[in-house]
Amino acid sequence: MSGWPASALLRARREDRHLDAAQWRELARGIADASWSEGQIGALAMSVAWHGLEANECRDFTFALRDSGRRLDWRDLPGPALDKHSTGGVGDCVSLVLAPLIAACGGFVPMISGRGLGHTGGTLDKLESIPGYDVNPAPARLRRTVADAGCAIIGQSADLVPADRRLYAVRNVTATVDVPDLMVASILSKKLAGGAQALVLDIKTGNGAQTPGVAAAEALAARMQSVVRGSGVAMAVALSDMDQVLGREAGNGLEVGAIIDLLCGRPACPRLRALTLALSAELLRLGGLAASRDDAMTRLERALDSGAAAERFARMVAALGGPADLLEHPARHLPRAPVQHAVCADAEGTVEFVDVRELGECVVDLGGGRRTPDAAIDHAVGLADVRRSGERVARGDVLAIVHARGITDAEAMAARVRAAFRLGAAVPAQNPLWRWLPEPAP
């Protein structure tokens, strides 16, 4: 029997009294075994939204969630287990290239990813654009895939951090998805349970990010660094720009097509390539597979240009049930929307501003994202050939191409897409694509 009934723990949280590590473990057990109701979980989430958590409480809560189920162990592999997480961005498909790149350089990437909710896309939704790809493999299949391909990007199994699974579902309906302390506990509990020895965290900033402001993003990073310290996991944190779509595409199947182009040496978005290489280089360095970022970059570019990373991606896809010839014949397998409607500039000028969040919302409203956790996804729809800030356009030039199920949807979305671009005479200052945050003092 519990020494702390749910009502007592909730009263303490309501009154902003701190819980100790044992109480957080009891709380996580109650969420995981369903002895806590959804109403009680919602009350907990709101209490954290109102009062926040002390640094030690956030750490204790994270570890309690981590330990609420099975933990993975990859110490039998002949190389380090490495991982990456992004807070989510429009057109952010870095993970799909990073994982096979790291694998081609001697690392192993068992990456537990999530689905999209709101205006940002989810890695699992992108992978499910690939026919047959199993995002929830049995444990034995997962281990075989990681050992053979060097990487496996999958979803959270029912027995991995089960407390977080229930908590996240309730957060979605209580408007607490973006509460910083809950974000920290949710993200890091899964990553720590996944068994990685090193982690790179990519926190998006800008108008298309979950945390648009730099100050808020830096505070989130500092809390994550505080929680990870002492866990045995090495971590580096980058802030990256989401004031424009990361690549040229936004939408599940379209983004998979873009990363196949990048892996296979076809023309690809330079921003997507640059950020992927930067995050991958730091992960190789953290994992002891490169002496420096420059050394890591040399190895990564060789793995990308030689096709070694593409070969690892192909092996991962085939091992998890996807088509063996995906890289050779992507158009044969990836979904394609029946309507492609060009959105053209109605005046000459320079792209001074892009409302990236609105572009992400357009993808959702086309059917390429979800408003509720169990909503169906249309993997074919989205935006392609999206213009970037600072680019010069003439009247009639394409700002983006809407991929839609019908012409009515495409035309309705075209007006919103056009309004998301502000044209003018000035060339706007460009934000750095990324910058690394220093490790905080102990």
Secondary structure as GFF3:
##gff-version 3
##sequence-region A 1 442
A	DSSP	alpha_helix	6	14	.	.	.	ID=ss1
A	DSSP	alpha_helix	21	32	.	.	.	ID=ss2
A	DSSP	alpha_helix	38	51	.	.	.	ID=ss3
A	DSSP	alpha_helix	55	66	.	.	.	ID=ss4
A	DSSP	beta_strand	82	86	.	.	.	ID=ss5
A	DSSP	alpha_helix	94	104	.	.	.	ID=ss6
A	DSSP	beta_strand	109	112	.	.	.	ID=ss7
A	DSSP	alpha_helix	123	127	.	.	.	ID=ss8
A	DSSP	alpha_helix	139	149	.	.	.	ID=ss9
A	DSSP	beta_strand	151	154	.	.	.	ID=ss10
A	DSSP	alpha_helix	162	173	.	.	.	ID=ss11
A	DSSP	alpha_helix	180	193	.	.	.	ID=ss12
A	DSSP	beta_strand	198	205	.	.	.	ID=ss13
A	DSSP	alpha_helix	214	228	.	.	.	ID=ss14
A	DSSP	beta_strand	234	241	.	.	.	ID=ss15
A	DSSP	alpha_helix	252	263	.	.	.	ID=ss16
A	DSSP	alpha_helix	270	286	.	.	.	ID=ss17
A	DSSP	alpha_helix	293	306	.	.	.	ID=ss18
A	DSSP	alpha_helix	308	319	.	.	.	ID=ss19
A	DSSP	alpha_helix	330	333	.	.	.	ID=ss20
A	DSSP	beta_strand	339	344	.	.	.	ID=ss21
A	DSSP	beta_strand	349	354	.	.	.	ID=ss22
A	DSSP	alpha_helix	356	363	.	.	.	ID=ss23
A	DSSP	pi_helix	364	368	.	.	.	ID=ss24
A	DSSP	beta_strand	382	384	.	.	.	ID=ss25
A	DSSP	beta_strand	392	393	.	.	.	ID=ss26
A	DSSP	beta_strand	398	404	.	.	.	ID=ss27
A	DSSP	alpha_helix	407	419	.	.	.	ID=ss28
A	DSSP	beta_strand	421	424	.	.	.	ID=ss29
A	DSSP	beta_strand	434	436	.	.	.	ID=ss30
###
